[in-house]
């Protein structure tokens, strides 16, 4: 029986996809099930790549047909590629990894071993690296203490929503009709936080199995700066979702802070780093302030770090050059610590 399905959307990553696949194909892992059944499967979804990514993935599928399956689709975006892979998956659990990222040595075996634990969502850590593999920043997967559930810790919604540091029971998606939204930014934020509404069986393994590769220009791409506005419908969708379940009042403070942090701070800073004069910053602020005029009374806002308080002050007063200088200096100091 296939226990775990690993889904990899592949799009124009010819310099990275082989390393990703190699990290999933550790020796000795192909026969973890009974008899001739492999213990896991890898589903690569070629999302209409125009470089050699599809051919590289196809080579792995030919050499390891018992483990690697390739699905070719017209370009539909990462979210839809994940949906296609999830529909084709046969594993009880599912793991999504981006094709320019990879797992460290021994991680795949450890994740398969973790499947013997009792969970619907398993969270672990990640480390951001540059293209040379130099470590930039450790990203803890969870800062809440057990038991991990929304009733005990609404702050679960504030944890990193990315999929690549989590294993999910596939039925969470299938039984509750949860899918990734195609062709949008912030598809993880639109999707992963919804899953916590359907389970209190969440565990955390404080080990950094995953490496998140930061490619040059990926954060400060000026041609895509307006796409930061897509955080607005992403946050709105999540709030509407919890309102529809009658859970909004219990989660009101944490959802408001999620909007503050994701929209007002993070997306504004991302736009600022691309172009400090961008009007996107003002549009993000206006939308947030119209919806949450009393945000300063939010307990999470009151307890945030001094750096975030300073950023908030600068953004509220439209001191965008100050934001730009502060973040450039912060990033420079980070790089020096590597």
N, C-alpha and C positions, 0 to 999 in steps of 0.2 A: 504494500500500500504506500502511495506517495504521501508523505507527511507534510512536506513543505513545498510550496511553489514560489519560486523567485521570479519576479516580473521585472524586465529591464526595457524601458522605452529607449529606442536607439535612433538618434537623429544627428547626422553630421558630426560624429565624434571619432573619426578615423584614428586620431592620435591617442585615444583613451580607451576605447571599448575593449581591446584585447586584454589590457591590464585588469579591467573590471571582471571580465569573464574568467580570466586565470585565477583571480582571487576567490572565485566561487567553485572552482574545480580542483580542490585539494585532493591529493592521492588518498585512496582508501575510503572515500565518502560515497562512492557510486553504488554501494550495495549495503545500505543500512536497513532495508526492509527485509521481509522474508523471501526466501527463494530467489527468483530472478528479478523481483520487483525493486527498482531503485528507491532509495529512501527520500529522494527529493528530485525536483525537476527545475530547469531553468527555461523560462519562456522569454525570448528576445523578440520584441515587436519593432520591426524596422518601419519607422514613421516617415516613409518617403524620402529617405536620405538621398542627397545628390552627390555625396562623396563616396568613398569606398567602405563606409561603415557597414552597409548591408552585406557586402561581399565578405567582409571579415567575419561578421556574425554567422553567415552561411557556412563558412569554412569550419567553424566550431560545431555547427549542427551536423555537418557531414562526418566529422571525425568522432563526435561523441553523441550519436543519435539517441542513445539510451538516456541521456541527461539533458541535452540541449535541443529545444524546439525553436524554429524561427517562423514568425508570422510577418508577412509583408502587407502593409496597408498604405493607402494614399495619405499624404501628409494631413494630419488631423490635430496635431498638438499633443503634448505630453499627457494631459489628462485623459484624452480618448485612447491613447496608446495603452495606458494603464488599464482602462476599462476593458479593452480588447483582450489583454493578457489575463485579467482577472476572470473574464468569462470563459476563457480557454483552460484555465487552471483546474487541476484535479486534486490539489493538496488540501488537507484540513486547515492548514495555516498558509498565510501568504506574506511575502516580504517584497517590498518595492525598493529597488536601488537605481539611482541614476547612472547612466552608462559612462559618465566621466568620473565617477567615484569608484571606490573599491573597499574591500574588507582587508583587515590585516591578517597575517599568517595565523592560522589556528582558529580564526573567528567563525568560519563556517561550521566547523566541528562543534564549537561551543554553542552556537545557536541551535544546531540540531539536537544537542544534548538538552538544551533548555526546553525543548518541546515536551519533555516529560513532566514539566512543572504544570501546575493548575492555573491557567490564565486564558483570557481572551485577548489581552493586549500586553505585550512584553516590551518595555522601554529599555534602551541602553544608551551609552554615551557615544559621542563622535568627536573627532579632532579635525579642525580645519587645517589644510595643508596647501602649500603652493604647488605648482606643477613639477617642482623638483623633489617634492616630498617633505620639505621643511615644515615643521609644525608651527602653526600660527596661533591657534586658540583652541582650548578644550571646551567642548559644548556639553555640559551635563544634560542628560535626558530628562531628569526629574529632580526637583528639590523638595518634594512633599514626602512626609513620612507615612508609612503604612498605618491604616489601610488606605489604599489608593482608590478613592471613589469620589464622585461629585458631592455626595451627601456629607462625607467627612472632609473633603478638600475641594471646594469650588475652584481653588487655584490650579487644579489640573488643566483648566482651560487656558491658563497663561503659560503652560509649558510649550516648548518648541513644537509646532504642529507638523513639522516635516515628517515624511513617511519613512525616510531611510534609516531612522534609528528606532524602528518599531517593527515587531512581528504582530500580525493580526490573525485572529481566527476568521477565516474567510466568510463564515456564515454571518458575521456582524454586518458585512456589506450586503450579502445576498438576501438575507432574511428581512432586512430593514430598507431595502432598495436605496442604499447609499452608493453613489457613484461620483467620480471626479467630473467636474465641469470642463468640457472641451474648450480649447483655445482661449484660455484666460490666464492671467497671472494669479498668484495666491490660491491655486487650486487645493493645496494642502490645508490652508486655513478654512476654506469652504467645506472641507470634508472630514478631516481627522477629529476635530473637536466635537463633531456630532456623535461619534461612536461612543464617547464616554456616557452618553445618555442611556445606552443599552446594556451596560455591564458595570459591575463593581469588581470584576475579576481582573485587576490590573497589577502587574508586578514590575519591578525595576531592578536591573542588573547594572551596578555601577562600574562597568568596564567599557572601554572605548574600542568597540569592534570595528567601527566605521571610519573611513577617511573621506572628508568632504573637500573636494579639490576646487580651490578658488582660481579660476582662470583669469588672465589679465583682461581688464575692461568689462568684466561681467557685471560689476556693480555700478560703474559710472558711465554707462553707455548713453550718450546724450540723445541718440536717435529714438530711444525708447522711454525717455523720461516721463512722458505723459501716461504711460501705462501704469505708473504708480497710482493713478486715480482709480484703478480697478480694485484697490483695497476697499473703497467705499461700498460697492455692492457686495463684496466678500463679507465685510463685517455686518452689513445689513441683513444678509442672508442668514448668518449665524444667529443673530439676535432674533430674527423672525422664527427661526427653527425652534429655539428654546421657548419662545412665546407660544408657539403652536402646541408644545408639549405641556404647557402650564408650569414650566420650571423657571420662568423669567424672574419672578420676585426673589426666589432663593438665590439666583445667580446674578442679580442686577448689578451689584458693585463690581464683580469680577468681569462681567461683560462690558461694562462701561470702561473699566481700566484697559481691557483688551483693545477696545476701540481707540482709547487714548494712546496706548503704547504702539499699536500696529499702524494706525492711521496718522495721528497727530505727530508722533515722534519719528518712528522708524521710516515710514514712507516719505515723510518730509525730508529727513536727513539723506535718504537715498537720492531723492530728486535734487537736493542741494549739492551733493557731491558731484553730480553730473553737470549741473549748471546752477550756480548760486543765485542767479537772477531769475530762475524759472518761476513762472506764475503758478505752477502746480502746487508749490508750498502754500500759497494763499488759498487756493481752492480747497485743499485738504483741511486747512484750519477752519475756513468758513463753514464747511459742511459739519465738521465735528462740533464746533461751538454752537451751531444752531440746534443740534440734536442733544447736546449735553452741556447746557449753559452753566450748570452747577457742579461741573466736574471737580472743582478744587476741594469740595467737601468729601470727595471719594477717599475712603481710608487707604486704598492702595496708592493713590496719587500722593497723599500726605506722607507716606513712608518710603517713597522711592529715593534713589541715590541722589547725592548732590549734583552729580554730572547730569542726570536726567532733569533735575529741577532747573539747572542752569540752561539746558537746551530748551526746556519748556518756556522759560522766561524770554530767551532770545527769539523763539518762534512766535510767541504771542505778540511781541513788540516788533516783529518783522525785521529783526536785525540779522538778516540772512548772511551777510558777509562774516559776521561774528560766528555764526553756526559753521560756516565753511572753514574758517581758520581753526576753530576748536576741533572739528572732526579730522581735518588734515593733520593737525598736531597729534591728536589721539592715535591715528593710524600709524603715524611715523614712529611714535613711541612703542606701539605694539610690534612693529617690524624690527625695531632695535632689540627687543627682548627675545627674538627668535634665535 
